[in-house]
Amino acid sequence: MDSFDDTGLMALICCHNIPLFFANIDTPGEQQKYSIALIEHLFSLLLPQANVITLYDVGCVLSRSLDQYDILDSSITSRVRFAMTAMHAYGHEWACQLVYNPRLVVGLGLSDGEGTERLWSRFIRLIGIECTSSRQRRIWLIDRQAAAVGYEMRKDLGAWLKRQMKKGIGAQGSAAEEVLAGCDVPIAELQSQWTKQREAQLSIRAHAPVRLRKELDSVLTLQADLDASERALLAARTVIEQDSKEVSATTLDILASMESSHTQLSDKLETLYTSLNVQEKFLELDGVRLDFVRILLMALDLKINIRKRAIGSFFEWDKLDRAAGGKDKTLGTKLHQQTRKSITKRQPALMAAIRRFNQYCEQLEELYDPAYTIPLPSPLPTKLAELHGDSTLLQDVWVAPELEKGWGSGNSKETPVPG
């Protein structure tokens, strides 16, 4: 690719996956200027009252850039909204998904934003030809192929809409209605609980554990140093008292002064821990042991990392299974081996993380006091097949549960607020 000025291609398609415009990528990487240029050109052809939702792999990043910097005119930014594509969304943090995942954005329905991936599959035949083509010839071939694809898709648009209505809205809508009917919880109550969960997980409090864990690490390091000095002082006093006849009063005064300084440092350390306002950030952590809180927050971070790694492995295994079962296009020997090699390469790190998380679970169980209102995390299976079907993988490590009245009964129901 270093021999060519043009190193890639970016496409803008409509909601029916029909190609509209293309941008030549002539810089290293996929820079934001190409997507911004396509959006600006699109709005130059639309009516002033038209609104647009743009689904982009990193729509969250582009949205933040447009909010922070005056790149596009306000007449455009006021009428455009961003979301991520469905496949890439699951690689982002949960807080990001709550705002930009198309499955969670009101109004997008079953739109997945993966139309460009389907478009590239129609351009595969041009790869070999364009490797030896000139720049003008390459652009001409892409233009002709895009025009042919667009014409074919517009001609088949009626049948495409019919398929989407039948297999998408019809089949998936019926399945969703069955699930909602079987849970025996009113729709209004589910929507209310989802709104509360979304607000809790988008709040600043939801991101406090990362900062809090770092602060707790510093406090614990100081505590370990103080404990070591206390043991040294006790050992010194024991030796000195054994030979008290030959010890001068000055030595005893110095030892007493050191013990007094140690006591003052311990008091200051307790004050420092109090200043972290752990109880204000997480009310349920009031009275909880410091070492328990530290391990709990480390388990929280590690669980998020494990879930991200595990879901990536599941996608790769599913890709192999679908190809082997005949549902998807066969991968070929080379791609099959590359996929298996990739899975094998990532598996040791995932297993090590799971073992460490299970150790945290054991330590939390040993330190747990029945007076705590925090539910303990469950250990995870160490086999991928069992992990794939384990529902606890998708559950966060809760650090601040609160009690709420249960649905349709007088019993209380735990509604955890995630850290």
C-alpha positions, 0 to 999 in steps of 0.5 A, a space after each residue: 500500500 505504500 506505493 499508492 496515494 490512495 490507501 482506502 475507501 469510505 462510503 456513505 449509504 442510505 438506510 436501505 444499504 444503497 451507496 450514495 457517496 464515496 471518499 478516497 482515503 489518502 492518509 494513514 488511518 481512517 481520519 475523521 475528516 472523511 466522515 465529516 466531508 461525507 456528512 457535510 456533502 449530504 446535508 448540502 443536498 437535503 432540505 433544511 428541515 431534514 434530520 439524519 441519524 448517522 451510524 458509524 463504527 466510532 460514532 461516539 468519538 465523532 459525536 464528541 469531536 463535533 460537540 467540542 470543536 466548531 467543525 460543522 455549522 450549527 445548522 448541521 449539528 442540530 439536525 444530526 445524531 450519531 450512533 455506532 454500528 451494531 457489531 462494533 458497539 459491543 466492543 465499547 464500554 457499557 456507558 458508551 453503549 447506553 448512548 450510542 448502541 443502535 439496539 438501545 437508541 430509541 427510534 432506530 428499531 432493527 437498523 444495525 448500520 452494517 450496510 457498508 460491510 455488505 457493500 464491501 462484499 460486493 466489491 471483492 471482485 475488484 480487489 485483484 483488478 485494482 492492484 495493478 490499475 492506475 488511479 483514474 482507472 481505479 476510481 472509474 471502476 469503483 464508480 461503475 461498480 457502485 452505480 451497478 450495485 445501486 441500480 440493482 438494489 433500487 430495483 430490488 427495494 420492494 422485495 428487500 422491504 418485504 423480507 425485512 418486514 417478515 424476517 426482521 420486524 415480524 419474527 423478532 417482534 413476535 419473539 420479543 412479545 413472547 419474552 415480555 409476556 412471560 416475565 409477568 412484569 408490566 411494560 411500564 414498570 420495565 421501562 421505569 426500571 430501565 430508565 433508573 438503571 440507565 441514569 445510574 450507569 451514566 452518572 459520575 458515581 458509576 465511574 468513581 471506583 476507578 479513581 477510588 481504587 487508586 486512592 485506596 491503593 495509596 492508603 493501603 501502601 502506607 498502611 503496609 509500611 506502618 505495619 512493618 514499622 510497628 513490628 520493627 518497633 515491637 521487636 526493638 522494644 522486646 530486645 531492649 527490655 530484655 537487657 534493661 539494666 544496661 539501657 540508658 534513659 536516653 535510649 528509652 526516651 528515643 524509643 518512646 518518641 518513635 512509638 509516639 510518632 508511629 501512633 500519630 502517623 496511624 491517626 493521620 492515616 485513618 484521617 486520610 482514609 476518612 477524607 476519601 469519602 468512601 461512605 459518601 460515594 457508596 453509602 453501603 460501604 460505611 463500616 466496611 473493611 478497607 481491604 474488602 473494599 479494595 478487593 471488591 473494586 479490583 474484582 469490578 475492574 477485572 470482571 469488565 476486562 474478562 467480559 470484553 475478552 470472553 465476548 470476543 472469543 465467543 464471536 470467533 468461535 461462533 464464526 467457525 461454528 456457523 461456517 462449519 454448519 453451512 449457515 455462513 460462507 466457508 472460511 477457507 483453510 487459511 482463514 480458518 487456521 488464522 481464526 483458531 490461532 487467534 483464539 489460542 493466542 488470546 485464551 491463556 490471558 483470559 484464563 489467567 484473568 478468570 483465575 485471578 477473579 476467582 481468587 478475589 471471590 474467595 478472598 471476599 468470601 473470607 473477609 465478608 461480614 453478614 452485616 454488609 449489604 453487598 452481594 458477593 460476586 460468583 466465581 466464573 467457570 474456567 472452561 470456555 464452553 461453560 463460560 459461554 452459557 454462564 449468566 453471571 458473566 454478564 452481571 457486574 460486580 455490585 458495590 452499592 445495592 439498595 432495597 426497593 419494593 418488589 413488583 406486585 408483592 410486599 417483599 423487598 427486592 434487591 436492585 443493585 446499583 453498579 459501580 
